[in-house]
Protein backbone atom coordinates (compact mmCIF):
# COMPACT_ATOMS: atom_id res chain seq x y z
CA UNK A 1 0.00 0.00 0.00
CA UNK A 2 1.46 3.40 -0.92
CA UNK A 3 2.46 5.46 2.09
CA UNK A 4 -0.12 8.19 1.46
CA UNK A 5 -3.03 5.80 0.79
CA UNK A 6 -5.27 5.51 3.83
CA UNK A 7 -8.21 3.15 4.27
CA UNK A 8 -10.69 4.60 4.70
CA UNK A 9 -9.80 7.85 2.91
CA UNK A 10 -10.73 10.08 5.86
CA UNK A 11 -9.61 10.50 9.45
CA UNK A 12 -11.55 8.65 12.13
CA UNK A 13 -11.08 7.59 15.71
CA UNK A 14 -9.99 4.04 16.45
CA UNK A 15 -12.83 3.32 18.87
CA UNK A 16 -16.23 4.62 19.88
CA UNK A 17 -18.00 3.16 22.92
CA UNK A 18 -21.73 2.86 22.32
CA UNK A 19 -23.98 2.97 25.38
CA UNK A 20 -26.94 5.18 24.43
CA UNK A 21 -30.20 3.32 23.71
CA UNK A 22 -30.71 5.17 20.41
CA UNK A 23 -27.22 4.12 19.25
CA UNK A 24 -27.91 0.50 20.17
CA UNK A 25 -31.19 0.57 18.26
CA UNK A 26 -29.41 2.11 15.26
CA UNK A 27 -26.86 -0.72 15.26
CA UNK A 28 -29.58 -3.38 15.47
CA UNK A 29 -30.74 -2.62 11.91
CA UNK A 30 -28.96 -4.77 9.27
CA UNK A 31 -29.09 -2.06 6.59
CA UNK A 32 -27.46 0.48 8.88
CA UNK A 33 -24.69 -1.96 9.84
CA UNK A 34 -24.14 -2.60 6.13
CA UNK A 35 -23.80 1.13 5.51
CA UNK A 36 -21.31 1.40 8.36
CA UNK A 37 -19.30 -1.47 6.87
CA UNK A 38 -19.27 0.16 3.43
CA UNK A 39 -17.81 3.31 4.94
CA UNK A 40 -14.82 1.38 6.28
CA UNK A 41 -13.64 1.33 2.65
CA UNK A 42 -14.01 5.05 1.90
CA UNK A 43 -16.28 8.03 2.41
CA UNK A 44 -19.41 7.90 0.26
CA UNK A 45 -22.41 9.98 -0.70
CA UNK A 46 -26.00 8.86 -0.19
CA UNK A 47 -26.20 8.24 -3.95
CA UNK A 48 -23.17 5.94 -3.90
CA UNK A 49 -24.42 4.02 -0.88
CA UNK A 50 -27.88 3.63 -2.45
CA UNK A 51 -26.29 2.21 -5.60
CA UNK A 52 -24.10 -0.17 -3.58
CA UNK A 53 -27.01 -1.69 -1.64
CA UNK A 54 -29.60 -1.34 -4.45
CA UNK A 55 -32.03 0.70 -2.36
CA UNK A 56 -33.76 4.04 -3.05
CA UNK A 57 -31.81 7.18 -2.18
CA UNK A 58 -34.63 8.30 0.12
CA UNK A 59 -34.31 5.09 2.16
CA UNK A 60 -30.54 5.46 2.45
CA UNK A 61 -30.84 9.16 3.31
CA UNK A 62 -33.21 8.27 6.17
CA UNK A 63 -30.80 5.68 7.60
CA UNK A 64 -27.73 7.89 7.10
CA UNK A 65 -29.46 10.78 8.90
CA UNK A 66 -30.35 8.47 11.78
CA UNK A 67 -26.72 7.31 12.03
CA UNK A 68 -25.55 10.94 11.96
CA UNK A 69 -28.09 11.89 14.65
CA UNK A 70 -26.86 9.05 16.89
CA UNK A 71 -23.23 10.08 16.46
CA UNK A 72 -22.08 7.03 14.49
CA UNK A 73 -21.60 8.81 11.13
CA UNK A 74 -20.50 12.30 10.20
CA UNK A 75 -19.94 14.40 7.10
CA UNK A 76 -16.23 14.10 6.29
CA UNK A 77 -16.18 16.30 3.17
CA UNK A 78 -18.40 18.02 0.64
CA UNK A 79 -18.20 18.88 -3.03
CA UNK A 80 -20.23 21.14 -5.25
CA UNK A 81 -22.17 19.34 -8.00
CA UNK A 82 -23.91 21.97 -10.14
CA UNK A 83 -25.83 24.04 -7.59
CA UNK A 84 -26.01 21.34 -4.95
CA UNK A 85 -23.52 20.56 -2.20
CA UNK A 86 -22.97 16.80 -2.10
CA UNK A 87 -22.05 15.37 1.30
CA UNK A 88 -19.67 12.47 1.80
CA UNK A 89 -20.17 10.49 4.99
CA UNK A 90 -17.74 8.53 7.11
CA UNK A 91 -17.77 6.64 10.36
CA UNK A 92 -16.77 8.38 13.55
CA UNK A 93 -14.59 5.40 14.52
CA UNK A 94 -13.10 2.30 12.98
CA UNK A 95 -14.36 0.06 15.79
CA UNK A 96 -17.77 0.31 17.46
CA UNK A 97 -17.64 -1.19 20.95
CA UNK A 98 -20.86 -1.96 22.77
CA UNK A 99 -20.25 -0.58 26.27
CA UNK A 100 -21.87 -1.09 29.63
CA UNK A 101 -25.52 -2.02 29.45
CA UNK A 102 -27.51 -1.03 32.48
CA UNK A 103 -31.09 -1.33 31.25
CA UNK A 104 -32.76 -4.65 30.35
CA UNK A 105 -34.12 -3.23 27.07
CA UNK A 106 -30.56 -2.28 26.00
CA UNK A 107 -29.46 -5.87 26.59
CA UNK A 108 -32.31 -7.11 24.39
CA UNK A 109 -31.22 -4.83 21.54
CA UNK A 110 -27.61 -5.96 21.83
CA UNK A 111 -28.69 -9.60 21.87
CA UNK A 112 -30.10 -8.97 18.38
CA UNK A 113 -26.68 -7.70 17.20
CA UNK A 114 -24.86 -11.00 16.75
CA UNK A 115 -22.06 -10.72 14.25
CA UNK A 116 -21.37 -14.45 14.48
CA UNK A 117 -24.95 -15.27 13.47
CA UNK A 118 -24.68 -12.87 10.55
CA UNK A 119 -21.32 -14.38 9.56
CA UNK A 120 -22.80 -17.88 9.75
CA UNK A 121 -25.66 -16.89 7.44
CA UNK A 122 -23.32 -15.11 5.01
CA UNK A 123 -20.89 -18.03 4.93
CA UNK A 124 -23.46 -20.73 4.10
CA UNK A 125 -22.98 -20.47 0.33
CA UNK A 126 -19.18 -20.39 0.72
CA UNK A 127 -19.42 -23.54 2.85
CA UNK A 128 -21.54 -25.25 0.19
CA UNK A 129 -19.01 -24.27 -2.50
CA UNK A 130 -16.10 -25.47 -0.32
CA UNK A 131 -14.68 -21.94 -0.19
CA UNK A 132 -15.07 -21.33 3.54
CA UNK A 133 -11.99 -20.93 5.71
CA UNK A 134 -12.78 -21.01 9.39
CA UNK A 135 -11.73 -22.50 12.66
CA UNK A 136 -13.13 -22.96 16.11
CA UNK A 137 -10.92 -23.49 19.13
CA UNK A 138 -11.82 -23.77 22.81
CA UNK A 139 -9.41 -22.89 25.62
CA UNK A 140 -9.78 -22.59 29.36
CA UNK A 141 -7.98 -19.33 30.12
CA UNK A 142 -8.18 -16.56 32.75
CA UNK A 143 -10.20 -13.42 31.99
CA UNK A 144 -7.04 -11.26 31.85
CA UNK A 145 -5.76 -13.44 28.99
CA UNK A 146 -9.13 -13.13 27.25
CA UNK A 147 -8.82 -9.33 27.27
CA UNK A 148 -5.26 -9.43 25.93
CA UNK A 149 -6.12 -11.97 23.25
CA UNK A 150 -9.19 -10.01 22.12
CA UNK A 151 -7.04 -6.89 21.71
CA UNK A 152 -4.83 -8.90 19.34
CA UNK A 153 -7.87 -10.13 17.39
CA UNK A 154 -9.08 -6.53 17.04
CA UNK A 155 -5.67 -5.61 15.64
CA UNK A 156 -5.93 -8.42 13.06
CA UNK A 157 -9.41 -7.16 12.10
CA UNK A 158 -8.00 -3.65 11.72
CA UNK A 159 -5.25 -5.00 9.45
CA UNK A 160 -7.86 -6.88 7.40
CA UNK A 161 -9.86 -3.66 6.97
CA UNK A 162 -6.69 -1.84 5.82
CA UNK A 163 -5.96 -4.17 2.88
CA UNK A 164 -6.23 -2.06 -0.31
CA UNK A 165 -9.49 -2.60 -2.15
CA UNK A 166 -9.28 -4.51 -5.43
CA UNK A 167 -10.81 -7.51 -7.16
CA UNK A 168 -14.46 -8.37 -7.66
CA UNK A 169 -15.23 -10.43 -4.54
CA UNK A 170 -15.96 -9.08 -1.06
CA UNK A 171 -14.69 -11.30 1.77
CA UNK A 172 -15.94 -11.33 5.33
CA UNK A 173 -13.76 -11.74 8.39
CA UNK A 174 -15.58 -12.83 11.51
CA UNK A 175 -14.24 -13.39 14.99
CA UNK A 176 -15.94 -14.15 18.24
CA UNK A 177 -14.84 -14.79 21.77
CA UNK A 178 -17.46 -16.05 24.16
CA UNK A 179 -17.85 -18.23 27.25
CA UNK A 180 -19.12 -21.76 26.58
CA UNK A 181 -20.14 -24.89 28.42
CA UNK A 182 -17.52 -26.92 26.51
CA UNK A 183 -16.04 -29.69 28.66
CA UNK A 184 -12.65 -29.23 30.25
CA UNK A 185 -10.25 -31.66 31.81
CA UNK A 186 -9.85 -31.42 35.56
CA UNK A 187 -6.62 -29.99 36.82
CA UNK A 188 -3.87 -32.57 36.61
CA UNK A 189 -3.32 -34.50 39.80
CA UNK A 190 0.02 -33.84 41.39
CA UNK A 191 2.40 -36.71 41.60
CA UNK A 192 2.92 -37.39 45.33
CA UNK A 193 6.65 -37.90 44.67
CA UNK A 194 7.05 -34.29 43.47
N, C-alpha and C positions, 0 to 999 in steps of 0.2 A: 504494500500500500504506500503510495507517495506520502511524503512527510506532511504535506499540507492538506491531504484528503482526510476529512473527519466524518465519521458515521455516528449519528446522523450529521447533517450539514449545518447544524446550529448548536449553540451552547446550551447545555442543560445540566441540572444537578445530578449527582450520582444516585441519590435516594430521596424519596418523599415518603413520609410515614402517614398513612391514611387511617384516620380514626373517626371522622365525622360521618354520621348516618347517611347524609346525602352523597358523600363520596363513595361509601360502600354500595349504596344502591346504584350509583352510576357504573361501578365496576361489575355489577352483577349482570349487566346486559351484554350478550355476546357480540352484538354489532359494535358497541362502544369499545369493548376490549380489542376487537379486530382493528378498529380505527387507531387505537393507541399503539398496537403492534406495527401497523403500517408506518406510523410516524417515527419508529425506531430506525427506519431506513433513511428518511429525509423529511424535511418540512414539505407540506402539501397544502394545496387549496381545497376548498370544499368540492369544486369541480373535479379535481384529480382523484380525491377520495371516493366520490360518487362513481366515477368511472371504474375505479379499482374493485369496488364491491358490487357493482352493477345495481345500484339503488338510485332513486331520484335525488337530485340535489337538495330538494326541500327536506327530505328525510335526513340526509347527512348533515345539513345545516342545523337542524333541530338537535341532533346528538352532539355535534361539535359545540354548539352553544351551551348545552348542558355540561359538557366536560370542561369548558372554559369557566362557567359559573361555579363549578365545584373545585376549581383550582388544579385540575389535572392536565389541562392544555392551556396554551397561550399563543398569542400572535407573535411569531418570531421575526417576520419581515412582511413588507407590503411591496406591491409594484402597481404602477398605473397602467391599466389596459383601457385604452380609449378614454372615456370620462369616468371610469369606475376604478376605485382602489381595490385591488385583489389582495386578500389576506392569505398568508401562509402560516399554517399552524404547526406547532411542535409540542412535544411533551414537556412538562416541567422537570421531570427527572427520568433517568434511564430505568431505575428500578422503583416499583411501587410496592411498598411494604405495608401489609395490613397490621396496624398497631394494636394496642390494648383495646379490648372489647368489653365494655362494662354493662351494656344493656342486652337483654336476651334477644331482642329483635335484630340487633347488630350481628349477633352470632348466627342467627338464621340466615341473614343475607350472605355472610361470609361462607357459610356452609354450602351455598349455591355456587360459589366461586371455587371450582375445583379444577385446577389446571391439569391434574393427572387424568381426570375423567374426560376432559376435552382432548387431551393428547391420545388417550385410548381410542376415542371415537375417530379422531383424525387418522390414526395409524392403522385402522382396520384394513383399508385397501392396500396399504404398503405391506402389511402382514400377509394378505392373500396373494400378493404378487412376489412374495419372498424378497422384499426390499426393505424390511424393517431391521434396524440395528438397535437393540436394546439390551439391558441387563437389569437384573434385580438381585440385590445382595442384602442379607440381614447380618447385623452385628450388634452384640451387646456391648455398649460403650457408655461412659459417663456423659452427663449432659454438657459438661464443659467441652468435651471432644466433639459433641454434636454441633455446638455453636461454631467451633473452629472449622470443622469440616464443611458446614454449610457456607461459611464465608468463602472457602475455596471453590465450592460449586458455583456460587454467585459470580466469582471471578471468571470461571470457565464460561458461564452464560454471557458475561460481558464480552469476552473475547469472541464468542460465537457471533454475537450481534455486531461486532466490529469488522467481520470479514467483508471485503468489498463486494458489492452486489454485481452479479453477472449471471449468465445462464438463463434457462427458461423455467427451471423447477424451483419451487420454494420448499425448503426443508424446515421441519420443526425440531426443536431441541427441548425435551422435557426433563425435569428433574424433580424428585420429591424426596422428602425426608420426614418420616412419620413413625410414631410408636406403633408397635404391632403386638399381637399375642403369639408370635412365632415361638416355637419351643427353643429352649436353651439348655445346654448341659449344666449340671450342677458344678459348683466350684470343685476343682480337683482335690481329692483327698490327699492330705500330706502323708508322706512316707514317715512312719514313726522312727525310722533310723536317721532321718535328717535332723 
